[in-house]
């Protein structure tokens, strides 16, 4: 460890210590509930994003097994699974609950409790899906972070068109039972008209639908594929990336996990940043703030990730102007 890193680490510890000590003075070890998905956590890259939340808590002086403990419950990525996990978790009466599984998990938690504070680490459309009254004043017991997903649909299509100008037909693969994603589809569809691109919807509702969906895509011969990101599509990211390369169809999605798995590119909010920032909401709530009064924040950091290895395998040359804007290049 060099001198600068050592001093930075030391300063962080000194700043965190008083906060941790303050929490310890109450004599209470707080309980943070987490609604997660075991299968998703096994996906490469997801664990790193999840760990960012724990690191964020440390920034605020919350140290696991010292002044707080996690209470974890897991869904199976189905509506019944979300409902069961939400019921089990709320029955434990944690001080606050967090989830990074988006609207399906959040809606299950909302049905399970109206009193326990809930922090959303990501949500595609929290107002449109009824999780919050507004971004400025959420009301109720839910607050946290929004992905700005609907607005990003068109921007992602623009990035794809810039990377692969020949694109005329694009298959859009998405989870049709994920609340909030329909708005993203409509935004993508509107942008397609201006870009003179034809997009068509290929819907899935579970991982069992993937084979059928890929068969539909194969039979329609699109020039490229856009996959909307949600827990379901992330859980099959390796299969999607392998298929796109096998069929020589460029794949673009929202979160960097796709590009790291072999998709051509991703453009969207930085999930690691969102998860780390969500710890700030938990800290405020544990210190007495009410979720109803904490505005829902939108992304402040977006990232463009380009997989040059995949580009070469597909025989594509990425324009220098796009490469210059990339936050990460996978080679």
VEXDREN-2710 file (C-alpha; in Angstrom, 1 decimal):
% VEXDREN-2710
k/r/px/py/pz
1/UNK/0.0/0.0/0.0
2/UNK/1.5/3.4/-1.0
3/UNK/1.5/6.5/1.3
4/UNK/-1.5/8.2/-0.4
5/UNK/-3.6/5.0/-0.2
6/UNK/-2.7/4.6/3.4
7/UNK/-3.5/8.1/4.4
8/UNK/-6.8/7.9/2.5
9/UNK/-7.8/4.7/4.3
10/UNK/-6.7/6.1/7.7
11/UNK/-8.8/9.3/7.1
12/UNK/-11.8/7.2/6.2
13/UNK/-11.5/5.1/9.3
14/UNK/-11.2/8.2/11.5
15/UNK/-14.3/9.8/10.0
16/UNK/-16.3/6.6/10.3
17/UNK/-15.3/5.8/13.9
18/UNK/-17.4/8.6/15.6
19/UNK/-20.5/7.6/13.6
20/UNK/-20.1/3.9/14.6
21/UNK/-19.5/4.9/18.2
22/UNK/-22.6/7.0/18.2
23/UNK/-24.7/4.0/17.0
24/UNK/-23.1/1.8/19.6
25/UNK/-24.0/4.2/22.4
26/UNK/-27.7/3.3/22.0
27/UNK/-26.9/-0.2/22.9
28/UNK/-29.0/-1.4/19.9
29/UNK/-27.8/-3.5/17.0
30/UNK/-30.0/-2.4/14.2
31/UNK/-31.4/-5.0/11.7
32/UNK/-31.3/-4.3/8.0
33/UNK/-33.5/-6.6/5.9
34/UNK/-32.4/-7.5/2.4
35/UNK/-34.7/-9.1/-0.2
36/UNK/-32.4/-10.8/-2.8
37/UNK/-32.1/-13.6/-5.3
38/UNK/-29.6/-16.4/-4.9
39/UNK/-29.4/-17.3/-8.6
40/UNK/-28.8/-13.6/-9.5
41/UNK/-26.0/-13.3/-6.9
42/UNK/-24.2/-16.2/-8.7
43/UNK/-24.1/-14.2/-11.9
44/UNK/-20.7/-12.7/-12.6
45/UNK/-20.5/-9.0/-11.7
46/UNK/-23.7/-9.0/-9.5
47/UNK/-21.8/-9.7/-6.3
48/UNK/-19.5/-6.7/-6.9
49/UNK/-22.6/-4.4/-7.3
50/UNK/-24.2/-5.9/-4.1
51/UNK/-21.0/-5.5/-2.1
52/UNK/-21.0/-1.7/-3.0
53/UNK/-24.0/-1.3/-0.6
54/UNK/-22.1/-2.8/2.3
55/UNK/-19.1/-0.6/1.5
56/UNK/-21.5/2.4/1.4
57/UNK/-22.8/1.5/4.9
58/UNK/-19.2/1.5/6.2
59/UNK/-18.7/5.0/4.8
60/UNK/-21.5/6.0/7.2
61/UNK/-20.1/4.2/10.2
62/UNK/-22.2/1.1/10.0
63/UNK/-20.1/-2.1/10.4
64/UNK/-21.7/-5.5/9.9
65/UNK/-22.0/-7.6/13.1
66/UNK/-20.9/-4.6/15.2
67/UNK/-23.7/-2.1/15.1
68/UNK/-26.0/-3.8/12.5
69/UNK/-26.8/-7.2/11.1
70/UNK/-28.3/-8.3/7.8
71/UNK/-31.6/-10.3/7.7
72/UNK/-31.7/-11.9/4.3
73/UNK/-34.6/-13.5/2.5
74/UNK/-34.4/-14.8/-1.1
75/UNK/-37.0/-15.0/-3.9
76/UNK/-37.0/-17.3/-6.9
77/UNK/-37.7/-14.6/-9.4
78/UNK/-41.4/-15.3/-9.5
79/UNK/-44.4/-13.3/-8.3
80/UNK/-45.1/-16.0/-5.7
81/UNK/-41.5/-16.1/-4.7
82/UNK/-41.4/-12.3/-4.2
83/UNK/-44.6/-12.4/-2.1
84/UNK/-43.3/-15.2/0.1
85/UNK/-39.9/-13.6/0.7
86/UNK/-41.5/-10.3/1.4
87/UNK/-43.9/-11.8/3.9
88/UNK/-41.1/-13.7/5.7
89/UNK/-38.8/-10.6/5.8
90/UNK/-41.5/-8.2/7.1
91/UNK/-42.5/-10.7/9.8
92/UNK/-39.0/-10.3/11.2
93/UNK/-39.7/-6.6/11.7
94/UNK/-36.3/-5.2/10.6
95/UNK/-35.6/-1.5/11.1
96/UNK/-35.3/-1.0/7.4
97/UNK/-35.5/-3.1/4.2
98/UNK/-33.5/-2.7/1.0
99/UNK/-33.8/-4.5/-2.3
100/UNK/-32.0/-4.2/-5.7
101/UNK/-34.5/-6.4/-7.5
102/UNK/-36.6/-3.6/-8.8
103/UNK/-40.4/-3.2/-9.0
104/UNK/-41.6/-6.8/-8.7
105/UNK/-39.8/-7.1/-5.3
106/UNK/-40.7/-3.6/-4.2
107/UNK/-44.4/-4.0/-5.0
108/UNK/-44.4/-7.3/-3.0
109/UNK/-42.8/-5.5/-0.1
110/UNK/-45.3/-2.6/-0.4
111/UNK/-48.2/-5.1/-0.1
112/UNK/-46.5/-6.8/2.9
113/UNK/-46.0/-3.6/5.0
114/UNK/-46.9/0.0/5.1
115/UNK/-44.9/0.8/8.2
116/UNK/-41.4/-0.6/7.8
117/UNK/-39.1/1.8/5.8
118/UNK/-38.1/0.4/2.4
119/UNK/-35.1/1.6/0.3
120/UNK/-35.1/0.8/-3.4
121/UNK/-31.6/0.5/-4.8
122/UNK/-32.9/0.5/-8.3
123/UNK/-36.4/1.1/-9.9
124/UNK/-37.3/1.6/-13.5
125/UNK/-40.3/3.8/-13.0
126/UNK/-41.2/4.2/-9.3
127/UNK/-43.9/6.9/-9.9
128/UNK/-45.5/5.2/-12.9
129/UNK/-45.8/1.8/-11.1
130/UNK/-47.3/3.4/-7.9
131/UNK/-44.4/2.9/-5.6
132/UNK/-44.2/6.7/-5.0
133/UNK/-46.5/9.7/-5.3
134/UNK/-43.7/11.7/-6.9
135/UNK/-39.9/11.8/-7.0
136/UNK/-39.7/14.9/-4.8
137/UNK/-42.1/13.7/-2.1
138/UNK/-42.5/9.9/-2.3
139/UNK/-45.1/9.6/0.5
140/UNK/-45.6/6.3/2.1
141/UNK/-42.8/4.1/3.3
142/UNK/-40.7/3.7/0.1
143/UNK/-37.9/5.9/-1.2
144/UNK/-34.5/5.3/-2.8
145/UNK/-33.1/5.5/-6.3
146/UNK/-34.5/5.5/-9.9
147/UNK/-32.7/4.1/-12.9
148/UNK/-34.2/6.6/-15.4
149/UNK/-34.8/3.5/-17.4
150/UNK/-37.7/4.7/-19.7
151/UNK/-35.8/7.8/-20.8
152/UNK/-32.7/5.7/-21.6
153/UNK/-34.4/3.4/-24.1
154/UNK/-34.1/5.9/-27.0
155/UNK/-30.5/6.9/-26.0
156/UNK/-29.5/3.2/-26.1
157/UNK/-30.9/2.8/-29.6
158/UNK/-29.0/5.9/-30.7
159/UNK/-25.8/4.4/-29.3
160/UNK/-26.4/1.2/-31.2
161/UNK/-27.1/3.0/-34.4
162/UNK/-23.9/5.0/-34.0
163/UNK/-21.8/1.8/-33.4
164/UNK/-23.4/-0.2/-36.2
165/UNK/-24.8/2.3/-38.8
166/UNK/-26.2/-0.5/-41.0
167/UNK/-28.7/-1.5/-38.4
168/UNK/-32.3/-1.3/-39.7
169/UNK/-34.2/-4.0/-37.8
170/UNK/-33.8/-4.6/-34.0
171/UNK/-35.3/-7.2/-31.8
172/UNK/-36.0/-5.9/-28.3
173/UNK/-36.0/-8.7/-25.7
174/UNK/-37.6/-7.7/-22.4
175/UNK/-39.5/-9.1/-19.4
176/UNK/-43.1/-8.1/-20.1
177/UNK/-44.2/-8.8/-16.5
178/UNK/-41.6/-6.3/-15.0
179/UNK/-43.5/-3.2/-14.1
180/UNK/-41.9/-0.1/-15.5
181/UNK/-40.3/-1.7/-18.6
182/UNK/-43.3/-1.0/-20.8
183/UNK/-42.5/2.7/-20.6
184/UNK/-38.9/1.8/-21.7
185/UNK/-40.3/-0.1/-24.7
186/UNK/-42.5/2.9/-25.7
187/UNK/-39.5/5.3/-25.4
188/UNK/-37.4/2.9/-27.6
189/UNK/-40.2/2.6/-30.1
190/UNK/-40.6/6.4/-30.4
191/UNK/-36.8/6.8/-30.9
192/UNK/-36.8/4.1/-33.6
193/UNK/-39.1/6.1/-35.9
194/UNK/-36.8/9.1/-35.9
195/UNK/-33.7/6.9/-36.5
196/UNK/-35.5/5.0/-39.3
197/UNK/-35.1/1.8/-37.5
198/UNK/-37.8/-0.9/-37.1
199/UNK/-38.0/-2.4/-33.6
200/UNK/-40.1/-5.3/-32.7
201/UNK/-40.9/-6.7/-29.2
202/UNK/-39.9/-10.2/-28.1
203/UNK/-41.3/-10.8/-24.6
204/UNK/-40.3/-13.3/-21.9
205/UNK/-41.8/-13.9/-18.5
206/UNK/-39.4/-16.5/-17.1
207/UNK/-36.1/-18.1/-17.9
208/UNK/-38.2/-21.0/-19.4
209/UNK/-39.2/-18.6/-22.2
210/UNK/-35.7/-17.9/-23.3
211/UNK/-35.4/-20.7/-25.8
212/UNK/-38.7/-19.8/-27.5
213/UNK/-37.7/-16.1/-27.6
214/UNK/-34.3/-16.9/-29.2
215/UNK/-36.1/-19.1/-31.7
216/UNK/-38.3/-16.1/-32.7
217/UNK/-35.3/-13.8/-33.0
218/UNK/-33.5/-16.4/-35.3
219/UNK/-36.6/-16.7/-37.6
220/UNK/-36.9/-12.9/-38.0
221/UNK/-33.3/-12.2/-38.7
222/UNK/-32.8/-8.8/-37.0
223/UNK/-29.6/-6.8/-37.5
224/UNK/-29.1/-6.4/-33.7
225/UNK/-30.7/-7.1/-30.3
226/UNK/-31.5/-4.8/-27.4
227/UNK/-32.1/-6.5/-24.1
228/UNK/-33.7/-4.5/-21.4
229/UNK/-32.0/-5.1/-18.0
230/UNK/-33.9/-6.6/-15.1
231/UNK/-33.2/-9.6/-12.7
232/UNK/-34.6/-12.0/-15.3
233/UNK/-32.5/-10.9/-18.3
234/UNK/-29.4/-10.5/-16.1
235/UNK/-29.8/-14.1/-14.8
236/UNK/-29.5/-15.4/-18.5
237/UNK/-26.9/-12.8/-19.6
238/UNK/-24.3/-15.5/-20.5
239/UNK/-26.8/-17.3/-22.7
240/UNK/-27.8/-14.1/-24.4
241/UNK/-24.2/-13.0/-25.0
242/UNK/-23.3/-16.4/-26.4
243/UNK/-26.3/-16.4/-28.7
244/UNK/-25.6/-12.9/-30.1
245/UNK/-22.1/-13.9/-31.0
246/UNK/-23.1/-17.2/-32.5
247/UNK/-25.7/-15.5/-34.6
248/UNK/-23.4/-12.5/-35.3
249/UNK/-26.1/-10.1/-34.0
250/UNK/-24.7/-7.2/-32.0
251/UNK/-26.3/-7.1/-28.5
252/UNK/-26.7/-3.9/-26.4
253/UNK/-28.1/-3.6/-23.0
254/UNK/-28.2/-1.3/-20.0
255/UNK/-25.8/-2.5/-17.3
256/UNK/-22.1/-3.3/-17.7
257/UNK/-22.6/-6.9/-16.6
258/UNK/-23.8/-7.6/-20.2
259/UNK/-20.7/-6.1/-21.8
260/UNK/-18.5/-8.0/-19.4
261/UNK/-20.3/-11.2/-20.4
262/UNK/-19.8/-10.6/-24.1
263/UNK/-22.4/-8.2/-25.3
264/UNK/-21.1/-5.6/-27.8
265/UNK/-21.9/-2.6/-25.5
266/UNK/-23.9/-1.3/-22.6
267/UNK/-25.2/2.2/-21.8
268/UNK/-27.0/3.2/-18.7
269/UNK/-26.7/4.2/-15.0
270/UNK/-23.8/2.9/-13.0
271/UNK/-25.3/0.3/-10.7
272/UNK/-22.4/0.2/-8.4
273/UNK/-22.8/3.9/-7.7
274/UNK/-26.6/3.5/-7.1
275/UNK/-26.1/0.7/-4.6
276/UNK/-23.4/2.6/-2.7
277/UNK/-25.6/5.7/-2.6
278/UNK/-28.6/3.6/-1.3
279/UNK/-26.6/3.2/1.9
280/UNK/-27.1/6.9/2.5
281/UNK/-30.8/6.5/2.6
282/UNK/-30.5/3.7/5.1
283/UNK/-28.2/5.8/7.3
284/UNK/-30.7/8.7/7.3
285/UNK/-33.7/6.4/8.1
286/UNK/-31.8/4.7/10.9
287/UNK/-31.1/8.2/12.3
288/UNK/-34.8/9.2/12.3
289/UNK/-35.7/10.4/8.8
290/UNK/-39.0/9.3/7.3
291/UNK/-39.0/7.7/3.8
292/UNK/-42.0/9.9/2.8
293/UNK/-39.8/13.0/3.1
294/UNK/-36.7/11.7/1.4
295/UNK/-36.7/12.6/-2.4
296/UNK/-36.1/9.8/-4.8
297/UNK/-32.7/10.4/-6.5
298/UNK/-31.9/9.8/-10.1
299/UNK/-28.6/8.5/-11.5
300/UNK/-25.7/11.0/-11.5
301/UNK/-23.2/8.6/-13.1
302/UNK/-23.8/6.9/-16.5
303/UNK/-21.4/4.6/-18.2
304/UNK/-20.8/3.5/-21.8
305/UNK/-19.0/0.1/-21.9
306/UNK/-17.8/-1.3/-25.2
307/UNK/-16.5/-4.8/-25.7
308/UNK/-13.9/-4.6/-28.4
309/UNK/-13.2/-8.3/-28.3
310/UNK/-16.8/-8.9/-29.3
311/UNK/-16.7/-6.2/-32.0
312/UNK/-13.7/-7.9/-33.6
313/UNK/-15.4/-11.3/-33.4
314/UNK/-18.4/-9.7/-35.2
315/UNK/-16.3/-8.0/-37.8
316/UNK/-17.3/-4.5/-36.6
317/UNK/-15.2/-1.4/-36.4
318/UNK/-16.4/0.9/-33.6
319/UNK/-16.2/4.6/-34.6
320/UNK/-13.4/6.5/-32.8
321/UNK/-15.9/9.1/-31.7
322/UNK/-17.8/6.5/-29.7
323/UNK/-14.7/4.8/-28.4
324/UNK/-13.6/8.2/-27.1
325/UNK/-16.8/8.5/-25.0
326/UNK/-16.5/5.0/-23.5
327/UNK/-16.0/4.8/-19.8
328/UNK/-14.6/1.2/-20.1
329/UNK/-13.4/-0.8/-23.0
330/UNK/-13.3/-4.6/-22.7
331/UNK/-10.4/-6.1/-24.7
END
